[in-house]
Amino acid sequence: MAASDSSREARGLTGDELLALPAVIDLDTSNRALMIGRSTGYGLAKQGEYPVRVLRLGNAYRVVTADLLKLLGLERPQAGGGQGDDRSEPHGLAA
């Protein structure tokens, strides 16, 4: 492993990196985001004490990214660029 690879794993993820994650991530990526070690993260998941909901799919642990972002106080930008609560606004599909 190159030095840049090990230093990248040693730090957490930036806000932009977090917001670019797919809908579901592996436990190692979630551990990086939370800046907890691999053994600690897997131990917490196994005991059902991980800070966000963990899905067990066969032998793999997965974390729903939206749950992780909520814990970290981050939100994905809304489709169309708006970040406010525009539920009362028309959707703009009509001509």
N, C-alpha and C positions, 0 to 999 in steps of 0.2 A: 504494500500500500504506500503510495506517495505521501510526502509530508502534507501536501495540500488536502489530500483525502482525509487524513487523520485529524487535521485541524478543523475541517468542515464538520466532521462528526462530533467533535468536542464542543462545538458551540450550538446554541439553539437555532431556531429558524427566524428569519426576519418576517415582518408583517406581510410584505409582498410575497414571500415564499409560502407563507401560511395561506394567504388568499388564493394562491395558484394551485393548491392541492386539489386532487380529485375528491369526489363525494365520500369515498371510503378509503382509509389508509391503513397500512400495517402498523403494528404496535411499536416497532422500532422508530418509525417516523414520528409517531405521537410522543414517544419518549423524548426524542430530540426536541420537539416543540416545547415540551414541558421541562426540558433540561433535567431529566431524571435518568439514571443509569439503566442499562438493559436489564440487569438482574432485578433491580428494584421494580421496574415497570412490569416485568413478567410475573414477579411475586405478587404484586398488587392485583394484577389481572386474575391470576389463579385464585386468589383469596376473595375475589369479588369486591375489592376495595380501590380499584383504579379510579382516578378523579372524574372520569367520564364513562359513559356506558361502553362496554366492550362486547363485541359480537364474537362468538366462538363458532367458527366455520371449519368443521373437521378438526385438524390439528392447528389451524391458524387463528390468530386473534386479529380482529379488525376494529377500527374506531371510526365512527361517523364523524366526518370532518366538521359538520355544522355544530355538533356538540362540543368539539374541541375549540372551535372559534368562539362559541358562546362563553365557554369557561374563561377564555383569554380576553374577552371583551372586544372581539373583532367581528365585523360583519362584512359579508361579501357585497360588492356594489350591486344595486338593483339592475335588472335588465333595462336597457335604454339609457343608462347613465344616471338615473335619478337615485338618490339615496334616502329621500324622505319617505314618509308614509303617504302614498298617493292613492290609497284605496278608493277615495271618493272621486278621483279624477277619472274621466273616460279613458279607455284603453287606447284610443287613437286608431283603431282598426277600421272604423267607418270613414267613408270618404267625405 
